[in-house]
Amino acid sequence: MGLLDSIKDNFKNASFEIDDAMPITELAKQFHAAFGCSLRIYTGKKLADGRMTIRTLNQHTTLEVNKDAEKLKIRATEKVGDIEKKFLEHFGIKVQIADRHNGSLVPDEMTLGEASRL
């Protein structure tokens, strides 16, 4: 990653926030618009129903989640694997980040900013 790209990533979508009342389809759409990557949201091993909200999807999990986290913030400088863990910790849902065309998963060690430039 070049120095200029790293500087851009520090300012890119620094305020992207995820609220648990957001519908799954809207979250995926906003994530793609903000970062140029696809967000796959699962319920079990299947992709989640896009009409569900994150809160509703969370009610289907048995994981203990961070109830104090009203909103989750994501930055382009964060590693993909760390972002996926945040979703699990904050909302109890499994997500995977894929490339722009939703064809293949992005490696966990890559930053979201790097993934958006693929």
Phi and psi in radians as a Rosetta constraint file:
Dihedral C 1 N 2 CA 2 C 2 CIRCULARHARMONIC -1.344 0.35
Dihedral N 2 CA 2 C 2 N 3 CIRCULARHARMONIC 2.798 0.35
Dihedral C 2 N 3 CA 3 C 3 CIRCULARHARMONIC -1.066 0.35
Dihedral N 3 CA 3 C 3 N 4 CIRCULARHARMONIC -0.730 0.35
Dihedral C 3 N 4 CA 4 C 4 CIRCULARHARMONIC -1.113 0.35
Dihedral N 4 CA 4 C 4 N 5 CIRCULARHARMONIC -0.728 0.35
Dihedral C 4 N 5 CA 5 C 5 CIRCULARHARMONIC -1.087 0.35
Dihedral N 5 CA 5 C 5 N 6 CIRCULARHARMONIC -0.707 0.35
Dihedral C 5 N 6 CA 6 C 6 CIRCULARHARMONIC -1.111 0.35
Dihedral N 6 CA 6 C 6 N 7 CIRCULARHARMONIC -0.719 0.35
Dihedral C 6 N 7 CA 7 C 7 CIRCULARHARMONIC -1.131 0.35
Dihedral N 7 CA 7 C 7 N 8 CIRCULARHARMONIC -0.758 0.35
Dihedral C 7 N 8 CA 8 C 8 CIRCULARHARMONIC -1.053 0.35
Dihedral N 8 CA 8 C 8 N 9 CIRCULARHARMONIC -0.728 0.35
Dihedral C 8 N 9 CA 9 C 9 CIRCULARHARMONIC -1.108 0.35
Dihedral N 9 CA 9 C 9 N 10 CIRCULARHARMONIC -0.533 0.35
Dihedral C 9 N 10 CA 10 C 10 CIRCULARHARMONIC -1.128 0.35
Dihedral N 10 CA 10 C 10 N 11 CIRCULARHARMONIC -0.475 0.35
Dihedral C 10 N 11 CA 11 C 11 CIRCULARHARMONIC -1.852 0.35
Dihedral N 11 CA 11 C 11 N 12 CIRCULARHARMONIC -0.282 0.35
Dihedral C 11 N 12 CA 12 C 12 CIRCULARHARMONIC -1.226 0.35
Dihedral N 12 CA 12 C 12 N 13 CIRCULARHARMONIC 2.084 0.35
Dihedral C 12 N 13 CA 13 C 13 CIRCULARHARMONIC 0.881 0.35
Dihedral N 13 CA 13 C 13 N 14 CIRCULARHARMONIC 0.716 0.35
Dihedral C 13 N 14 CA 14 C 14 CIRCULARHARMONIC -1.081 0.35
Dihedral N 14 CA 14 C 14 N 15 CIRCULARHARMONIC -0.361 0.35
Dihedral C 14 N 15 CA 15 C 15 CIRCULARHARMONIC -1.868 0.35
Dihedral N 15 CA 15 C 15 N 16 CIRCULARHARMONIC 0.290 0.35
Dihedral C 15 N 16 CA 16 C 16 CIRCULARHARMONIC -1.140 0.35
Dihedral N 16 CA 16 C 16 N 17 CIRCULARHARMONIC 2.046 0.35
Dihedral C 16 N 17 CA 17 C 17 CIRCULARHARMONIC -2.140 0.35
Dihedral N 17 CA 17 C 17 N 18 CIRCULARHARMONIC 2.603 0.35
Dihedral C 17 N 18 CA 18 C 18 CIRCULARHARMONIC -2.079 0.35
Dihedral N 18 CA 18 C 18 N 19 CIRCULARHARMONIC 2.171 0.35
Dihedral C 18 N 19 CA 19 C 19 CIRCULARHARMONIC -1.837 0.35
Dihedral N 19 CA 19 C 19 N 20 CIRCULARHARMONIC 2.490 0.35
Dihedral C 19 N 20 CA 20 C 20 CIRCULARHARMONIC -1.267 0.35
Dihedral N 20 CA 20 C 20 N 21 CIRCULARHARMONIC -0.117 0.35
Dihedral C 20 N 21 CA 21 C 21 CIRCULARHARMONIC -1.554 0.35
Dihedral N 21 CA 21 C 21 N 22 CIRCULARHARMONIC -0.054 0.35
Dihedral C 21 N 22 CA 22 C 22 CIRCULARHARMONIC -1.306 0.35
Dihedral N 22 CA 22 C 22 N 23 CIRCULARHARMONIC 2.298 0.35
Dihedral C 22 N 23 CA 23 C 23 CIRCULARHARMONIC -1.123 0.35
Dihedral N 23 CA 23 C 23 N 24 CIRCULARHARMONIC 2.594 0.35
Dihedral C 23 N 24 CA 24 C 24 CIRCULARHARMONIC -0.981 0.35
Dihedral N 24 CA 24 C 24 N 25 CIRCULARHARMONIC -0.787 0.35
Dihedral C 24 N 25 CA 25 C 25 CIRCULARHARMONIC -1.122 0.35
Dihedral N 25 CA 25 C 25 N 26 CIRCULARHARMONIC -0.655 0.35
Dihedral C 25 N 26 CA 26 C 26 CIRCULARHARMONIC -1.193 0.35
Dihedral N 26 CA 26 C 26 N 27 CIRCULARHARMONIC -0.711 0.35
Dihedral C 26 N 27 CA 27 C 27 CIRCULARHARMONIC -1.048 0.35
Dihedral N 27 CA 27 C 27 N 28 CIRCULARHARMONIC -0.844 0.35
Dihedral C 27 N 28 CA 28 C 28 CIRCULARHARMONIC -1.086 0.35
Dihedral N 28 CA 28 C 28 N 29 CIRCULARHARMONIC -0.697 0.35
Dihedral C 28 N 29 CA 29 C 29 CIRCULARHARMONIC -1.140 0.35
Dihedral N 29 CA 29 C 29 N 30 CIRCULARHARMONIC -0.813 0.35
Dihedral C 29 N 30 CA 30 C 30 CIRCULARHARMONIC -1.182 0.35
Dihedral N 30 CA 30 C 30 N 31 CIRCULARHARMONIC -0.653 0.35
Dihedral C 30 N 31 CA 31 C 31 CIRCULARHARMONIC -1.092 0.35
Dihedral N 31 CA 31 C 31 N 32 CIRCULARHARMONIC -0.779 0.35
Dihedral C 31 N 32 CA 32 C 32 CIRCULARHARMONIC -1.115 0.35
Dihedral N 32 CA 32 C 32 N 33 CIRCULARHARMONIC -0.740 0.35
Dihedral C 32 N 33 CA 33 C 33 CIRCULARHARMONIC -1.135 0.35
Dihedral N 33 CA 33 C 33 N 34 CIRCULARHARMONIC -0.662 0.35
Dihedral C 33 N 34 CA 34 C 34 CIRCULARHARMONIC -1.354 0.35
Dihedral N 34 CA 34 C 34 N 35 CIRCULARHARMONIC -0.696 0.35
Dihedral C 34 N 35 CA 35 C 35 CIRCULARHARMONIC -2.071 0.35
Dihedral N 35 CA 35 C 35 N 36 CIRCULARHARMONIC -0.136 0.35
Dihedral C 35 N 36 CA 36 C 36 CIRCULARHARMONIC 1.237 0.35
Dihedral N 36 CA 36 C 36 N 37 CIRCULARHARMONIC 0.350 0.35
Dihedral C 36 N 37 CA 37 C 37 CIRCULARHARMONIC -2.195 0.35
Dihedral N 37 CA 37 C 37 N 38 CIRCULARHARMONIC 2.731 0.35
Dihedral C 37 N 38 CA 38 C 38 CIRCULARHARMONIC -1.578 0.35
Dihedral N 38 CA 38 C 38 N 39 CIRCULARHARMONIC 2.525 0.35
Dihedral C 38 N 39 CA 39 C 39 CIRCULARHARMONIC -2.026 0.35
Dihedral N 39 CA 39 C 39 N 40 CIRCULARHARMONIC 2.055 0.35
Dihedral C 39 N 40 CA 40 C 40 CIRCULARHARMONIC -1.723 0.35
Dihedral N 40 CA 40 C 40 N 41 CIRCULARHARMONIC 2.180 0.35
Dihedral C 40 N 41 CA 41 C 41 CIRCULARHARMONIC -2.019 0.35
Dihedral N 41 CA 41 C 41 N 42 CIRCULARHARMONIC 2.242 0.35
Dihedral C 41 N 42 CA 42 C 42 CIRCULARHARMONIC -1.984 0.35
Dihedral N 42 CA 42 C 42 N 43 CIRCULARHARMONIC 2.646 0.35
Dihedral C 42 N 43 CA 43 C 43 CIRCULARHARMONIC -2.130 0.35
Dihedral N 43 CA 43 C 43 N 44 CIRCULARHARMONIC 1.873 0.35
Dihedral C 43 N 44 CA 44 C 44 CIRCULARHARMONIC 1.210 0.35
Dihedral N 44 CA 44 C 44 N 45 CIRCULARHARMONIC -2.205 0.35
Dihedral C 44 N 45 CA 45 C 45 CIRCULARHARMONIC -1.765 0.35
Dihedral N 45 CA 45 C 45 N 46 CIRCULARHARMONIC -0.001 0.35
Dihedral C 45 N 46 CA 46 C 46 CIRCULARHARMONIC -1.826 0.35
Dihedral N 46 CA 46 C 46 N 47 CIRCULARHARMONIC 2.719 0.35
Dihedral C 46 N 47 CA 47 C 47 CIRCULARHARMONIC -1.149 0.35
Dihedral N 47 CA 47 C 47 N 48 CIRCULARHARMONIC 2.477 0.35
Dihedral C 47 N 48 CA 48 C 48 CIRCULARHARMONIC -1.254 0.35
Dihedral N 48 CA 48 C 48 N 49 CIRCULARHARMONIC 2.673 0.35
Dihedral C 48 N 49 CA 49 C 49 CIRCULARHARMONIC -1.168 0.35
Dihedral N 49 CA 49 C 49 N 50 CIRCULARHARMONIC 2.138 0.35
Dihedral C 49 N 50 CA 50 C 50 CIRCULARHARMONIC -1.091 0.35
Dihedral N 50 CA 50 C 50 N 51 CIRCULARHARMONIC -0.316 0.35
Dihedral C 50 N 51 CA 51 C 51 CIRCULARHARMONIC -1.420 0.35
Dihedral N 51 CA 51 C 51 N 52 CIRCULARHARMONIC -0.283 0.35
Dihedral C 51 N 52 CA 52 C 52 CIRCULARHARMONIC -1.272 0.35
Dihedral N 52 CA 52 C 52 N 53 CIRCULARHARMONIC 2.676 0.35
Dihedral C 52 N 53 CA 53 C 53 CIRCULARHARMONIC -1.608 0.35
Dihedral N 53 CA 53 C 53 N 54 CIRCULARHARMONIC 2.902 0.35
Dihedral C 53 N 54 CA 54 C 54 CIRCULARHARMONIC -1.091 0.35
Dihedral N 54 CA 54 C 54 N 55 CIRCULARHARMONIC -0.679 0.35
Dihedral C 54 N 55 CA 55 C 55 CIRCULARHARMONIC -1.065 0.35
Dihedral N 55 CA 55 C 55 N 56 CIRCULARHARMONIC -0.787 0.35
Dihedral C 55 N 56 CA 56 C 56 CIRCULARHARMONIC -1.124 0.35
Dihedral N 56 CA 56 C 56 N 57 CIRCULARHARMONIC -0.758 0.35
Dihedral C 56 N 57 CA 57 C 57 CIRCULARHARMONIC -1.088 0.35
Dihedral N 57 CA 57 C 57 N 58 CIRCULARHARMONIC -0.687 0.35
Dihedral C 57 N 58 CA 58 C 58 CIRCULARHARMONIC -1.070 0.35
Dihedral N 58 CA 58 C 58 N 59 CIRCULARHARMONIC -0.596 0.35
Dihedral C 58 N 59 CA 59 C 59 CIRCULARHARMONIC -1.183 0.35
Dihedral N 59 CA 59 C 59 N 60 CIRCULARHARMONIC -0.260 0.35
Dihedral C 59 N 60 CA 60 C 60 CIRCULARHARMONIC -1.584 0.35
Dihedral N 60 CA 60 C 60 N 61 CIRCULARHARMONIC -0.018 0.35
Dihedral C 60 N 61 CA 61 C 61 CIRCULARHARMONIC -1.813 0.35
Dihedral N 61 CA 61 C 61 N 62 CIRCULARHARMONIC 2.754 0.35
Dihedral C 61 N 62 CA 62 C 62 CIRCULARHARMONIC -1.824 0.35
Dihedral N 62 CA 62 C 62 N 63 CIRCULARHARMONIC 0.102 0.35
Dihedral C 62 N 63 CA 63 C 63 CIRCULARHARMONIC -1.344 0.35
Dihedral N 63 CA 63 C 63 N 64 CIRCULARHARMONIC 2.582 0.35
Dihedral C 63 N 64 CA 64 C 64 CIRCULARHARMONIC -1.469 0.35
Dihedral N 64 CA 64 C 64 N 65 CIRCULARHARMONIC 2.254 0.35
Dihedral C 64 N 65 CA 65 C 65 CIRCULARHARMONIC -2.045 0.35
Dihedral N 65 CA 65 C 65 N 66 CIRCULARHARMONIC 2.912 0.35
Dihedral C 65 N 66 CA 66 C 66 CIRCULARHARMONIC -1.378 0.35
Dihedral N 66 CA 66 C 66 N 67 CIRCULARHARMONIC 1.630 0.35
Dihedral C 66 N 67 CA 67 C 67 CIRCULARHARMONIC -1.214 0.35
Dihedral N 67 CA 67 C 67 N 68 CIRCULARHARMONIC -0.341 0.35
Dihedral C 67 N 68 CA 68 C 68 CIRCULARHARMONIC -1.373 0.35
Dihedral N 68 CA 68 C 68 N 69 CIRCULARHARMONIC -0.243 0.35
Dihedral C 68 N 69 CA 69 C 69 CIRCULARHARMONIC -1.443 0.35
Dihedral N 69 CA 69 C 69 N 70 CIRCULARHARMONIC 1.679 0.35
Dihedral C 69 N 70 CA 70 C 70 CIRCULARHARMONIC -1.239 0.35
Dihedral N 70 CA 70 C 70 N 71 CIRCULARHARMONIC -0.731 0.35
Dihedral C 70 N 71 CA 71 C 71 CIRCULARHARMONIC -2.359 0.35
Dihedral N 71 CA 71 C 71 N 72 CIRCULARHARMONIC 2.549 0.35
Dihedral C 71 N 72 CA 72 C 72 CIRCULARHARMONIC -1.856 0.35
Dihedral N 72 CA 72 C 72 N 73 CIRCULARHARMONIC 2.294 0.35
Dihedral C 72 N 73 CA 73 C 73 CIRCULARHARMONIC -1.867 0.35
Dihedral N 73 CA 73 C 73 N 74 CIRCULARHARMONIC 2.416 0.35
Dihedral C 73 N 74 CA 74 C 74 CIRCULARHARMONIC -2.202 0.35
Dihedral N 74 CA 74 C 74 N 75 CIRCULARHARMONIC 2.438 0.35
Dihedral C 74 N 75 CA 75 C 75 CIRCULARHARMONIC -2.146 0.35
Dihedral N 75 CA 75 C 75 N 76 CIRCULARHARMONIC 2.667 0.35
Dihedral C 75 N 76 CA 76 C 76 CIRCULARHARMONIC -1.180 0.35
Dihedral N 76 CA 76 C 76 N 77 CIRCULARHARMONIC -0.315 0.35
Dihedral C 76 N 77 CA 77 C 77 CIRCULARHARMONIC -1.455 0.35
Dihedral N 77 CA 77 C 77 N 78 CIRCULARHARMONIC -0.133 0.35
Dihedral C 77 N 78 CA 78 C 78 CIRCULARHARMONIC -1.424 0.35
Dihedral N 78 CA 78 C 78 N 79 CIRCULARHARMONIC 2.602 0.35
Dihedral C 78 N 79 CA 79 C 79 CIRCULARHARMONIC -1.301 0.35
Dihedral N 79 CA 79 C 79 N 80 CIRCULARHARMONIC 2.530 0.35
Dihedral C 79 N 80 CA 80 C 80 CIRCULARHARMONIC -0.961 0.35
Dihedral N 80 CA 80 C 80 N 81 CIRCULARHARMONIC -0.789 0.35
Dihedral C 80 N 81 CA 81 C 81 CIRCULARHARMONIC -1.071 0.35
Dihedral N 81 CA 81 C 81 N 82 CIRCULARHARMONIC -0.647 0.35
Dihedral C 81 N 82 CA 82 C 82 CIRCULARHARMONIC -1.199 0.35
Dihedral N 82 CA 82 C 82 N 83 CIRCULARHARMONIC -0.657 0.35
Dihedral C 82 N 83 CA 83 C 83 CIRCULARHARMONIC -1.145 0.35
Dihedral N 83 CA 83 C 83 N 84 CIRCULARHARMONIC -0.751 0.35
Dihedral C 83 N 84 CA 84 C 84 CIRCULARHARMONIC -1.086 0.35
Dihedral N 84 CA 84 C 84 N 85 CIRCULARHARMONIC -0.660 0.35
Dihedral C 84 N 85 CA 85 C 85 CIRCULARHARMONIC -1.159 0.35
Dihedral N 85 CA 85 C 85 N 86 CIRCULARHARMONIC -0.658 0.35
Dihedral C 85 N 86 CA 86 C 86 CIRCULARHARMONIC -1.059 0.35
Dihedral N 86 CA 86 C 86 N 87 CIRCULARHARMONIC -0.753 0.35
Dihedral C 86 N 87 CA 87 C 87 CIRCULARHARMONIC -1.036 0.35
Dihedral N 87 CA 87 C 87 N 88 CIRCULARHARMONIC -0.754 0.35
Dihedral C 87 N 88 CA 88 C 88 CIRCULARHARMONIC -1.142 0.35
Dihedral N 88 CA 88 C 88 N 89 CIRCULARHARMONIC -0.759 0.35
Dihedral C 88 N 89 CA 89 C 89 CIRCULARHARMONIC -1.232 0.35
Dihedral N 89 CA 89 C 89 N 90 CIRCULARHARMONIC -0.720 0.35
Dihedral C 89 N 90 CA 90 C 90 CIRCULARHARMONIC -1.441 0.35
Dihedral N 90 CA 90 C 90 N 91 CIRCULARHARMONIC -0.670 0.35
Dihedral C 90 N 91 CA 91 C 91 CIRCULARHARMONIC -2.103 0.35
Dihedral N 91 CA 91 C 91 N 92 CIRCULARHARMONIC -0.153 0.35
Dihedral C 91 N 92 CA 92 C 92 CIRCULARHARMONIC 1.263 0.35
Dihedral N 92 CA 92 C 92 N 93 CIRCULARHARMONIC 0.390 0.35
Dihedral C 92 N 93 CA 93 C 93 CIRCULARHARMONIC -2.069 0.35
Dihedral N 93 CA 93 C 93 N 94 CIRCULARHARMONIC 2.607 0.35
Dihedral C 93 N 94 CA 94 C 94 CIRCULARHARMONIC -1.655 0.35
Dihedral N 94 CA 94 C 94 N 95 CIRCULARHARMONIC 2.267 0.35
Dihedral C 94 N 95 CA 95 C 95 CIRCULARHARMONIC -2.275 0.35
Dihedral N 95 CA 95 C 95 N 96 CIRCULARHARMONIC 2.761 0.35
Dihedral C 95 N 96 CA 96 C 96 CIRCULARHARMONIC -2.341 0.35
Dihedral N 96 CA 96 C 96 N 97 CIRCULARHARMONIC 2.452 0.35
Dihedral C 96 N 97 CA 97 C 97 CIRCULARHARMONIC -1.774 0.35
Dihedral N 97 CA 97 C 97 N 98 CIRCULARHARMONIC 2.235 0.35
Dihedral C 97 N 98 CA 98 C 98 CIRCULARHARMONIC -2.047 0.35
Dihedral N 98 CA 98 C 98 N 99 CIRCULARHARMONIC 2.977 0.35
Dihedral C 98 N 99 CA 99 C 99 CIRCULARHARMONIC -1.152 0.35
Dihedral N 99 CA 99 C 99 N 100 CIRCULARHARMONIC 3.094 0.35
Dihedral C 99 N 100 CA 100 C 100 CIRCULARHARMONIC -0.922 0.35
Dihedral N 100 CA 100 C 100 N 101 CIRCULARHARMONIC -0.674 0.35
Dihedral C 100 N 101 CA 101 C 101 CIRCULARHARMONIC -1.652 0.35
Dihedral N 101 CA 101 C 101 N 102 CIRCULARHARMONIC 0.103 0.35
Dihedral C 101 N 102 CA 102 C 102 CIRCULARHARMONIC 1.048 0.35
Dihedral N 102 CA 102 C 102 N 103 CIRCULARHARMONIC 0.575 0.35
Dihedral C 102 N 103 CA 103 C 103 CIRCULARHARMONIC -1.604 0.35
Dihedral N 103 CA 103 C 103 N 104 CIRCULARHARMONIC -0.678 0.35
Dihedral C 103 N 104 CA 104 C 104 CIRCULARHARMONIC -2.521 0.35
Dihedral N 104 CA 104 C 104 N 105 CIRCULARHARMONIC 2.691 0.35
Dihedral C 104 N 105 CA 105 C 105 CIRCULARHARMONIC -1.285 0.35
Dihedral N 105 CA 105 C 105 N 106 CIRCULARHARMONIC 2.598 0.35
Dihedral C 105 N 106 CA 106 C 106 CIRCULARHARMONIC -1.518 0.35
Dihedral N 106 CA 106 C 106 N 107 CIRCULARHARMONIC 2.404 0.35
Dihedral C 106 N 107 CA 107 C 107 CIRCULARHARMONIC -1.039 0.35
Dihedral N 107 CA 107 C 107 N 108 CIRCULARHARMONIC 2.483 0.35
Dihedral C 107 N 108 CA 108 C 108 CIRCULARHARMONIC -1.051 0.35
Dihedral N 108 CA 108 C 108 N 109 CIRCULARHARMONIC -0.535 0.35
Dihedral C 108 N 109 CA 109 C 109 CIRCULARHARMONIC -1.437 0.35
Dihedral N 109 CA 109 C 109 N 110 CIRCULARHARMONIC -0.120 0.35
Dihedral C 109 N 110 CA 110 C 110 CIRCULARHARMONIC -1.454 0.35
Dihedral N 110 CA 110 C 110 N 111 CIRCULARHARMONIC 2.510 0.35
Dihedral C 110 N 111 CA 111 C 111 CIRCULARHARMONIC -1.349 0.35
Dihedral N 111 CA 111 C 111 N 112 CIRCULARHARMONIC 2.800 0.35
Dihedral C 111 N 112 CA 112 C 112 CIRCULARHARMONIC -1.107 0.35
Dihedral N 112 CA 112 C 112 N 113 CIRCULARHARMONIC -0.639 0.35
Dihedral C 112 N 113 CA 113 C 113 CIRCULARHARMONIC -1.099 0.35
Dihedral N 113 CA 113 C 113 N 114 CIRCULARHARMONIC -0.743 0.35
Dihedral C 113 N 114 CA 114 C 114 CIRCULARHARMONIC -1.107 0.35
Dihedral N 114 CA 114 C 114 N 115 CIRCULARHARMONIC -0.737 0.35
Dihedral C 114 N 115 CA 115 C 115 CIRCULARHARMONIC -1.098 0.35
Dihedral N 115 CA 115 C 115 N 116 CIRCULARHARMONIC -0.606 0.35
Dihedral C 115 N 116 CA 116 C 116 CIRCULARHARMONIC -1.218 0.35
Dihedral N 116 CA 116 C 116 N 117 CIRCULARHARMONIC -0.357 0.35
Dihedral C 116 N 117 CA 117 C 117 CIRCULARHARMONIC -1.629 0.35
Dihedral N 117 CA 117 C 117 N 118 CIRCULARHARMONIC 0.035 0.35
